[in-house]
């Protein structure tokens, strides 16, 4: 079974930056689209960002556009999320996810379209 392992979370102050990583065990990592989601206590899991297999296409939730950048290194089976200018509302557990499907027309916003999930890494933004 595919395993995803996130890392890079931590406690930071507003305005700081963090870089999250997700290492994937899939032998054909480059064949799959990847997403980042986040979840805070009492809230539903929210879409954060998506990156297509090649990395040539990305999309983001409105709340993080201009601040977060998703990228991937297919040679290292690794997904990244660079988070700049962090805000308290970014506090959440962040999950990476893999989809076996080709997601078009915004289908990557929907968590049910992802087949494998990591355990999550905690990001806390507080002064």
Number of C-alpha atoms within 10 A of each C-alpha: 6 13 15 23 19 23 18 15 18 14 14 18 14 17 14 13 17 18 16 23 23 25 20 24 14 15 9 11 22 19 16 19 23 30 29 28 22 22 19 16 9 6 9 9 17 18 21 25 25 27 22 22 18 15 17 9 12 17 17 21 14 10 12 17 12 11 14 20 20 24 21 23 14 17 9 11 17 19 26 22 22 14 20 17 15 22 20 15 12 20 20 22 18 27 27 30 26 24 21 13 14 13 18 9 6 9 13 25 22 14 18 9 16 20 12 16 22 20 15 22 21 21 22 20 20 15 10
